[in-house]
């Protein structure tokens, strides 16, 4: 039986996702350890309203990191996500090398990614967005809700397409 194309595609996409997001988890973990001092407030002069919103969210993040509850939860999520990035890279390489165990590993990562994205959105909506100035009322919850499809897209596709009989039979 010929290898289904989706195995190659998701193996490569898994490596791309790790390259794009896996290392940011290390930055988040460092930020959780260092705290508010680790947040650099950008110079947004000349960027207009978008620049002011970026500055506002950055200051709100800096403020939230000063709260022990947020900092602890943020650190736990960052550490778990870094470990799961290792799971993703291992699973993606295993998938490219036709290892049977890689499907189970990637499915575990997919479920974790969906749960972690909900946790992250709730954490941001609870601690960061309410403190952001110059934001219309309710925009924090709205922006957090808009982040979910982005966080869920790859894991949902991975779980759906790699769970098909053409893949599991191979």
C-alpha positions as a printed NumPy array, in Angstrom:
array([[  0.   ,   0.   ,   0.   ],
       [  1.288,   3.436,  -0.924],
       [  1.777,   5.98 ,   1.851],
       [ -1.175,   8.41 ,   2.006],
       [ -0.15 ,  11.953,   1.07 ],
       [ -1.658,  13.312,   4.284],
       [  0.997,  11.467,   6.291],
       [  3.762,  13.358,   4.5  ],
       [  1.824,  16.637,   4.688],
       [  1.112,  16.384,   8.418],
       [  4.641,  15.202,   9.177],
       [  6.036,  18.315,   7.497],
       [  3.349,  20.607,   8.947],
       [  4.108,  19.249,  12.426],
       [  7.746,  20.258,  12.012],
       [  6.705,  23.696,  10.725],
       [  4.329,  24.218,  13.669],
       [  7.103,  23.292,  16.106],
       [  9.49 ,  25.668,  14.369],
       [  6.958,  28.504,  14.536],
       [  5.541,  27.952,  18.   ],
       [  7.667,  25.491,  19.923],
       [ 10.465,  27.904,  20.644],
       [  8.053,  30.63 ,  21.684],
       [  7.118,  28.347,  24.571],
       [ 10.669,  28.71 ,  25.867],
       [ 10.276,  32.487,  25.701],
       [  6.989,  32.265,  27.59 ],
       [  8.583,  30.039,  30.224],
       [ 11.419,  32.527,  30.625],
       [  8.861,  35.324,  30.914],
       [  7.002,  33.415,  33.637],
       [ 10.258,  33.025,  35.555],
       [ 11.524,  36.596,  35.082],
       [  8.111,  38.214,  35.541],
       [  7.064,  41.744,  34.6  ],
       [ 10.664,  42.895,  34.15 ],
       [ 10.946,  40.553,  31.155],
       [  8.28 ,  42.383,  29.153],
       [  9.686,  44.979,  26.797],
       [  7.17 ,  47.725,  26.018],
       [  7.508,  48.569,  22.316],
       [  7.907,  52.07 ,  20.957],
       [  4.681,  52.497,  19.026],
       [  5.085,  56.135,  18.036],
       [  3.775,  56.708,  14.562],
       [  1.764,  53.485,  14.418],
       [ -1.542,  55.147,  15.193],
       [ -4.407,  53.371,  16.921],
       [ -2.996,  49.872,  16.275],
       [  0.244,  50.918,  17.916],
       [ -1.62 ,  52.224,  20.947],
       [ -3.575,  48.985,  21.239],
       [ -0.342,  46.964,  21.021],
       [  1.231,  49.124,  23.707],
       [ -1.874,  48.783,  25.875],
       [ -1.916,  44.973,  25.614],
       [  1.824,  44.821,  26.323],
       [  1.401,  46.947,  29.457],
       [ -1.564,  44.785,  30.504],
       [  0.571,  41.645,  30.065],
       [  3.313,  43.23 ,  32.139],
       [  0.787,  44.045,  34.85 ],
       [ -0.753,  40.537,  34.758],
       [  2.688,  38.97 ,  35.208],
       [  2.898,  40.855,  38.493],
       [  0.018,  38.751,  39.817],
       [  1.158,  35.435,  41.333],
       [ -1.908,  33.507,  40.108],
       [ -1.443,  34.536,  36.486],
       [  2.311,  34.086,  36.563],
       [  2.001,  30.578,  38.025],
       [ -0.701,  29.468,  35.58 ],
       [  1.16 ,  31.067,  32.666],
       [  4.365,  29.279,  33.687],
       [  2.652,  25.9  ,  34.032],
       [  1.029,  26.296,  30.618],
       [  4.328,  27.382,  29.024],
       [  6.239,  24.443,  30.534],
       [  3.56 ,  21.95 ,  29.488],
       [  3.433,  23.43 ,  25.989],
       [  7.206,  23.188,  25.655],
       [  7.075,  19.521,  26.64 ],
       [  4.241,  18.98 ,  24.172],
       [  6.325,  20.67 ,  21.454],
       [  8.862,  17.891,  22.027],
       [  6.001,  15.385,  21.674],
       [  4.935,  17.068,  18.413],
       [  8.413,  17.021,  16.886],
       [  8.898,  13.395,  17.934],
       [  5.523,  12.437,  16.497],
       [  6.091,  14.352,  13.252],
       [  9.461,  12.698,  12.699],
       [  7.938,   9.318,  13.562],
       [  5.137,   9.97 ,  11.087],
       [  7.628,  10.789,   8.337],
       [  9.494,   7.572,   9.171],
       [  6.275,   5.482,   9.102],
       [  6.326,   4.605,  12.804],
       [  3.044,   3.173,  14.096],
       [  3.355,   4.86 ,  17.499],
       [  3.531,   8.32 ,  15.927],
       [ -0.219,   8.422,  15.245],
       [ -1.018,   7.902,  18.939],
       [  1.554,  10.491,  19.932],
       [  0.185,  13.061,  17.487],
       [ -3.4  ,  12.392,  18.55 ],
       [ -2.38 ,  12.964,  22.179],
       [ -0.704,  16.218,  21.116],
       [ -3.808,  17.263,  19.17 ],
       [ -6.11 ,  16.788,  22.161],
       [ -3.636,  18.606,  24.413],
       [ -3.362,  21.498,  21.922],
       [ -7.129,  22.009,  21.875],
       [ -7.426,  21.955,  25.677],
       [ -4.365,  24.195,  26.092],
       [ -5.716,  26.726,  23.606],
       [ -8.952,  27.049,  25.556],
       [ -6.939,  27.424,  28.766],
       [ -4.73 ,  30.108,  27.182],
       [ -7.676,  32.072,  25.83 ],
       [ -9.451,  31.967,  29.202],
       [ -6.243,  33.015,  30.969],
       [ -5.745,  35.97 ,  28.617],
       [ -9.405,  36.985,  28.756],
       [ -9.395,  36.841,  32.569],
       [ -6.057,  38.462,  33.433],
       [ -4.709,  40.459,  30.488],
       [ -7.479,  41.853,  28.328],
       [ -9.537,  43.499,  31.106],
       [ -6.489,  45.604,  32.001],
       [ -5.793,  46.77 ,  28.472],
       [ -6.649,  50.464,  28.136],
       [ -7.936,  52.062,  24.933],
       [ -9.845,  48.913,  24.055],
       [-13.578,  48.998,  23.411],
       [-15.681,  47.223,  26.086],
       [-15.926,  43.506,  25.412],
       [-13.087,  43.529,  22.892],
       [-10.92 ,  41.405,  25.178],
       [-13.398,  38.547,  25.191],
       [-14.008,  38.997,  21.468],
       [-10.313,  38.932,  20.573],
       [ -9.788,  35.913,  22.82 ],
       [-12.667,  34.091,  21.096],
       [-11.211,  34.968,  17.693],
       [ -7.922,  33.335,  18.688],
       [ -9.555,  29.926,  19.193],
       [ -9.945,  28.999,  15.502],
       [ -6.292,  29.858,  14.903],
       [ -5.179,  27.712,  17.851],
       [ -7.544,  24.886,  16.893],
       [ -7.037,  24.72 ,  13.143],
       [ -3.958,  22.473,  12.964],
       [ -4.885,  20.141,  15.859],
       [ -8.45 ,  19.633,  14.592],
       [ -7.251,  18.94 ,  11.054],
       [ -4.582,  16.613,  12.401],
       [ -7.068,  14.667,  14.533],
       [ -9.643,  14.519,  11.752],
       [ -7.464,  13.644,   8.779],
       [ -5.015,  11.318,  10.523],
       [ -7.912,   9.434,  12.091],
       [ -9.298,   8.381,   8.706],
       [ -9.22 ,   4.68 ,   7.813],
       [ -6.859,   5.3  ,   4.862],
       [ -4.21 ,   6.404,   7.383],
       [ -4.906,   3.902,  10.159],
       [ -4.995,   1.011,   7.665],
       [ -1.639,   2.069,   6.24 ]])
